[in-house]
Amino acid sequence: LFEYWVHEASHVPTADHHLYRWRMASPHRWGAFRRLMADRADYVEEVLRRVETDGPVVAGDLRQRQGPKAPWWDYDDGKIALEALFHDGRLTGYRRSNDFARVYDLTERVIPAEHLAMPTPPEHEARKELLVRAARHHGVATFEDLTDYHRQRNPPCRPLIAELVEEGRLVAADVEGWAKPAYLHPDAVRPRRVSARALLSPFDPVVWNRDRTERLFGFRYRIEIYVPEPKRQYGYYVLPFLLGDELVARVDLKADRTARRLLVQSAFGEPGIDERYVVDELAGELTSMAQWLGLDDGIVVAPRGDLAPTLRAALSSRTPSR
């Protein structure tokens, strides 16, 4: 895997590197980079030479800041230069175990030679392939669903959809209740049953496109990290719970690594669910999560949310819960 901008910063198979080269070759839209190139054009090349000579770096290795860092996305020139080279594909990003920071290295030291040697397709062909892959991942999708999956702009993709339908690589469809035309991958199975159980992060593709999530599941979902605590409806870091082919509940989770406990700070069910069944399955998924996170001292369920009492009871026989 390598890291690149797909629907956001995403982990991508190195075998797909060629499908994003058109994006790497596209002009920078980032004002901070344009400013850096105007003021310190040589600095970006200096950064590239340092990585080439000294090996991989993280942004902190090139600290250029004078004075305190402002909140959120206050990048100094070192970080901006690395991000510009990352966008261009001259540097490639990846993550080390237990390290939040992105590591930057020369692309040829990260992407296997056989994948770098793959021919670079024309932009329109790469875009078409990404649209087809989005259809395969989605099952059924509107035009906007397909473009959003890999963060493609709509205007250059509109004529490509008609080409893909004509080529048989997409199948036009109508979905009851949808106002817009839909598209299927030709290998889509109809009718289809899904047997799944998963806690989804706010960035999981199943719930990333909030409009699609509401259209498919009737599940309104908003991340509340940036909402002041008194105004949060469900919690700070809420994970939807997928069971079968429905989103049936949501839980606000936190890992207390000092106490080695998984904290369930709220648990809410969706209307009309079979509460006992959902809670038993949710308890199993939370137990699995606590295990792979190494939180061995139990799962603590706070009293917030309609599922909290039954969830606490269900967990009592599985883990040393509270």
Secondary structure, DSSP 8 states (H G I E B T S, - for coil): -EEEESSSEEEE-GGGGGGGHHHHTS----HHHHHHHHH-HHHHHHHHHHHHHH--B-GGGG----S---SSS---HHHHHHHHHHHHTSEEEE--TT--S-EEEEHHHHS-HHHHTS----HHHHHHHHHHHHHHHHSEEEHHHHHHHTT--HHHHHHHHHHHHHTTSSEEE--TT-SS-EEE-TT--SS-----EEE--TTSHHHHSHHHHHHHH-------TTS-GGG-SS-SSEEEEEETTEEEEEEEEEEETTTTEEEEEEEEE-TT--HHHHHHHHHHHHHHHHHHTT-TT-EEE-S-STTHHHHHHHHHTTSS--
